[in-house]
């Protein structure tokens, strides 16, 4: 299986829904699931340990893998392990699935990721 060019992005908002940080970058990945896991790892890595967060992904498969409701493919095992380590250091983290139509800002960031690495803080 070869790699392909994809974009990954993460959006971090406060409890009022205001944008705190946006991140996107091109990612050499082997599948859409790999790109989703890559983005989750990067987004979780940007958070501070004392934060209480809700993590949303439009990849239901990845959410089920993170909740250990679905087996993890070997290709993303190390990324999932890093995601779980980042979750463990947070004060509180809930993980949920959101429909892609409700995730348009993150989808925008992902498409921006096909261009160049950007990290923005507001």
Backbone torsions as a table, in degrees:
resi	resn	phi	psi	omega
1	UNK	NA	125.6	-179.2
2	UNK	-90.7	170.8	177.3
3	UNK	-92.5	158.1	176.2
4	UNK	-135.1	163.3	178.9
5	UNK	-86.9	127.7	177.5
6	UNK	-139.3	172.3	175.7
7	UNK	-117.2	146.4	176.1
8	UNK	-127.8	145.4	-179.6
9	UNK	-151.9	157.1	177.3
10	UNK	-142.0	143.6	177.5
11	UNK	-120.9	129.9	177.9
12	UNK	-116.8	124.3	-180.0
13	UNK	-120.4	157.9	175.2
14	UNK	-84.6	-177.2	-176.6
15	UNK	-66.5	-12.1	176.8
16	UNK	-97.5	2.1	179.3
17	UNK	86.3	5.4	179.7
18	UNK	-79.8	141.6	180.0
19	UNK	-65.4	128.1	176.2
20	UNK	-106.0	-43.4	-176.8
21	UNK	-154.4	146.5	173.5
22	UNK	-132.0	142.0	-179.3
23	UNK	-139.2	142.2	173.1
24	UNK	-155.9	151.9	177.4
25	UNK	-162.8	156.6	172.7
26	UNK	-72.0	146.3	-178.8
27	UNK	-134.4	132.3	173.8
28	UNK	-83.8	107.0	-174.8
29	UNK	-129.2	167.7	-179.5
30	UNK	-105.2	-11.4	-178.6
31	UNK	-162.7	164.4	174.5
32	UNK	-59.7	-37.1	178.1
33	UNK	-62.7	-39.7	177.4
34	UNK	-61.4	-43.2	178.8
35	UNK	-63.5	-41.3	178.4
36	UNK	-63.1	-44.2	179.6
37	UNK	-65.4	-40.8	178.4
38	UNK	-57.7	-47.4	-179.2
39	UNK	-64.7	-41.5	179.4
40	UNK	-63.0	-42.7	179.3
41	UNK	-60.0	-46.0	-178.7
42	UNK	-65.7	-45.2	179.7
43	UNK	-60.8	-44.5	178.9
44	UNK	-65.1	-35.0	179.7
45	UNK	-67.0	-20.4	-179.7
46	UNK	-83.9	-11.1	-175.7
47	UNK	-83.7	152.0	175.5
48	UNK	-84.6	149.8	-174.2
49	UNK	-59.1	-33.8	-174.9
50	UNK	-82.8	0.1	-175.4
51	UNK	-76.6	148.8	171.3
52	UNK	-108.3	122.4	-173.0
53	UNK	-135.0	158.0	167.9
54	UNK	-114.9	121.9	179.2
55	UNK	-102.4	127.4	178.7
56	UNK	-120.1	139.4	176.5
57	UNK	-135.4	144.5	175.4
58	UNK	-88.4	8.7	173.8
59	UNK	-101.6	98.8	179.1
60	UNK	-61.1	-35.4	179.3
61	UNK	-61.3	-46.8	179.2
62	UNK	-63.6	-41.8	178.4
63	UNK	-59.4	-43.8	179.1
64	UNK	-65.5	-36.3	176.2
65	UNK	-64.7	-45.0	-179.1
66	UNK	-64.1	-34.1	178.4
67	UNK	-83.5	1.1	-177.9
68	UNK	60.9	33.7	175.0
69	UNK	-96.4	-6.6	-178.7
70	UNK	-144.5	141.7	178.4
71	UNK	-63.0	147.2	-178.9
72	UNK	-92.1	124.1	175.8
73	UNK	-62.7	143.8	-176.6
74	UNK	-59.4	-29.3	-175.9
75	UNK	-64.0	-23.5	-177.7
76	UNK	-119.2	9.6	-176.2
77	UNK	-56.2	-44.2	-178.1
78	UNK	-68.6	-35.7	178.0
79	UNK	-67.2	-43.7	178.4
80	UNK	-62.5	-39.6	177.9
81	UNK	-60.9	-42.4	177.5
82	UNK	-65.5	-40.2	177.3
83	UNK	-59.1	-47.3	-178.6
84	UNK	-64.4	-37.7	177.2
85	UNK	-64.0	-40.2	177.7
86	UNK	-67.6	-37.7	177.3
87	UNK	-63.9	-42.2	-178.2
88	UNK	-61.6	-26.7	-178.6
89	UNK	-85.6	-9.0	-179.8
90	UNK	-81.9	153.3	177.6
91	UNK	-62.1	-42.8	177.6
92	UNK	-157.8	139.2	178.9
93	UNK	-145.3	125.4	171.1
94	UNK	-112.0	147.9	-174.8
95	UNK	-123.3	128.6	-178.9
96	UNK	-143.4	161.0	177.0
97	UNK	-94.8	139.8	175.4
98	UNK	-131.8	141.6	179.3
99	UNK	-64.2	148.4	-179.2
100	UNK	-56.9	-35.3	179.6
101	UNK	-66.2	-22.0	177.3
102	UNK	-92.4	0.9	-172.5
103	UNK	-121.0	36.0	-173.0
104	UNK	-65.7	-33.8	-179.8
105	UNK	-66.2	-45.1	177.5
106	UNK	-65.2	-37.2	177.4
107	UNK	-62.5	-40.5	176.4
108	UNK	-60.5	-45.9	-179.9
109	UNK	-62.2	-38.9	178.5
110	UNK	-61.4	-44.4	178.9
111	UNK	-68.0	-31.9	174.0
112	UNK	-64.3	-31.7	-178.8
113	UNK	-61.5	-16.6	177.1
114	UNK	-72.3	-11.2	-179.8
115	UNK	-94.3	-74.9	-173.9
116	UNK	-153.3	161.2	178.7
117	UNK	-68.7	132.0	177.7
118	UNK	-142.0	134.2	169.7
119	UNK	-130.2	124.6	-179.0
120	UNK	-125.6	138.9	176.0
121	UNK	-122.4	140.4	179.3
122	UNK	-115.7	NA	NA
